[in-house]
Amino acid sequence: MKKFLMVPLAVAALVLGFGTAVNRPALADQSDKQIVGVWEVDAAAPYRPHLFTFRDDGTMTTTNPTNVQENVAAPHGGTNDSLGMGVWKTEKIGNDRFVVGTFEELNAFADNHQPADTLSVSFKVKITDSGNGFDGPASAHQGTDTFPSHLTGVRVNVDQTAVDAL
């Protein structure tokens, strides 16, 4: 009798979404994965360029050169920021498909390492027809301030010439 109960329970668990494979967000189709990879990104920001990494699970990371926000003349010597971490998804607007997302960087004052306002950046970019670039508006929020920005990305590819010369 117990064996007969186990099969319906297992089926019910799968249907209800128990287990990591079932709960993982699925991308709608292959075109949603075009952003996956590493990109060099020019951001309308005081520090450039950045590197963005988009993963197929809808998460991303971003980094820029270390200590670029330090400024001896600024209060507390400026700030240092962390690796940016965020999420992304695709969104269809009319006939166009965009990649939209938000990432955050934690900040700390350079001199005393105390927390400063978190930077939050939201973006809406469109991948170029070649699939090797993207472009679109962004908005940066830090404390009570909001700054308009723009992102232009170029995909990082294997340098086959350099590899062939090895």
C-alpha positions in Angstrom: 0.0 0.0 0.0 2.8 2.4 0.8 4.4 2.0 -2.7 1.1 3.2 -4.2 1.1 6.4 -2.1 4.7 7.3 -3.0 4.0 7.7 -6.8 1.2 10.2 -6.4 3.1 12.1 -3.8 6.2 12.3 -6.1 4.0 13.5 -9.0 2.3 16.1 -6.8 5.7 17.4 -5.6 6.8 17.9 -9.2 3.5 19.6 -10.2 3.6 21.9 -7.2 7.2 23.0 -8.0 9.2 21.3 -5.3 12.8 21.0 -6.3 15.3 23.6 -7.6 15.0 22.7 -11.3 11.3 23.4 -11.3 11.6 26.7 -9.4 14.4 28.2 -11.5 13.1 31.0 -13.8 13.0 30.0 -17.4 13.8 32.3 -20.3 11.1 32.4 -23.0 13.3 31.6 -26.0 16.8 31.7 -27.4 16.6 35.4 -28.2 16.2 36.1 -24.5 19.8 34.7 -24.0 21.5 37.1 -26.4 22.7 39.2 -23.6 24.5 36.3 -21.8 28.2 36.8 -21.7 30.8 39.4 -20.9 30.6 43.0 -22.1 32.8 46.1 -22.0 30.4 48.9 -21.2 30.9 52.6 -21.6 28.6 54.3 -19.1 27.9 58.0 -19.0 29.5 58.2 -15.5 32.6 59.8 -14.0 34.4 56.4 -14.2 34.6 54.2 -17.3 34.7 51.6 -18.7 32.9 48.9 -16.8 32.7 45.2 -17.3 29.2 43.5 -17.2 28.6 39.8 -17.0 25.1 38.5 -17.7 24.3 34.9 -16.7 21.4 32.9 -18.1 19.7 32.6 -14.7 18.8 36.3 -14.8 21.6 37.5 -12.6 24.5 39.9 -13.5 27.7 41.4 -12.1 29.5 44.6 -12.9 32.8 46.0 -12.0 34.9 49.1 -12.7 38.5 50.0 -11.8 39.3 50.0 -8.1 39.3 53.2 -6.1 38.1 55.4 -9.0 35.8 57.3 -6.7 38.4 58.2 -4.2 39.0 62.0 -4.1 41.2 63.6 -1.5 39.3 66.9 -1.8 35.9 65.2 -1.2 34.4 64.7 2.2 35.9 61.5 3.8 38.2 61.2 0.8 35.5 60.1 -1.5 34.0 56.6 -1.6 35.0 53.1 -2.7 32.4 50.9 -4.3 31.8 47.1 -4.3 31.3 44.7 -7.1 27.9 45.5 -8.6 25.3 42.7 -8.4 21.9 42.6 -10.0 19.2 41.0 -12.0 17.9 41.3 -15.6 15.1 40.1 -17.8 13.8 40.6 -21.3 10.8 42.7 -22.0 8.9 43.1 -25.2 7.6 46.6 -25.9 5.8 46.8 -29.2 7.8 44.9 -31.7 11.1 45.5 -29.9 12.8 43.3 -27.3 14.8 45.0 -24.5 17.0 43.8 -21.8 16.0 45.6 -18.5 17.6 45.3 -15.2 18.9 46.8 -12.0 22.2 46.4 -10.2 23.5 47.7 -6.9 26.9 48.6 -5.6 27.6 49.1 -1.9 29.7 52.2 -1.0 32.0 53.1 1.9 33.9 56.2 2.7 37.6 55.9 1.7 39.1 57.2 5.0 37.0 55.5 7.7 35.4 52.6 5.8 31.9 53.5 7.1 28.9 52.8 4.8 27.9 55.5 2.3 24.8 55.6 0.1 24.2 52.5 -2.0 24.3 53.1 -5.8 21.4 51.5 -7.7 21.4 51.6 -11.5 18.4 50.6 -13.7 18.7 50.2 -17.4 16.8 49.4 -20.6 19.1 48.3 -23.5 18.5 46.9 -26.9 20.9 44.4 -28.5 22.2 45.3 -31.9 21.3 43.2 -34.9 24.8 41.7 -35.0 24.4 40.5 -31.3 27.8 42.0 -30.4 26.6 45.3 -29.0 23.9 46.9 -26.9 22.8 50.5 -26.3 20.2 52.2 -24.2 19.3 54.6 -21.4 20.1 54.1 -17.7 19.3 55.9 -14.5 21.6 55.9 -11.4 20.2 56.5 -7.9 22.4 57.3 -4.9 20.8 58.6 -1.7 18.3 61.2 -2.7 20.0 62.0 -6.0 19.1 60.6 -9.5 21.4 60.9 -12.5 20.4 60.1 -16.1 23.0 57.9 -17.9 23.5 55.9 -21.0 25.1 52.4 -21.6 26.8 51.2 -24.7 28.2 47.7 -24.6 30.5 45.7 -26.8 30.7 41.9 -26.3 34.1 40.5 -25.2 35.0 37.7 -27.7 37.8 35.3 -27.8 40.8 36.9 -29.6 41.3 34.1 -32.0 44.4 35.7 -33.6 46.1 35.8 -30.2 45.0 32.2 -29.4 46.3 31.0 -32.8 49.7 32.6 -32.1 50.1 30.6 -28.9 
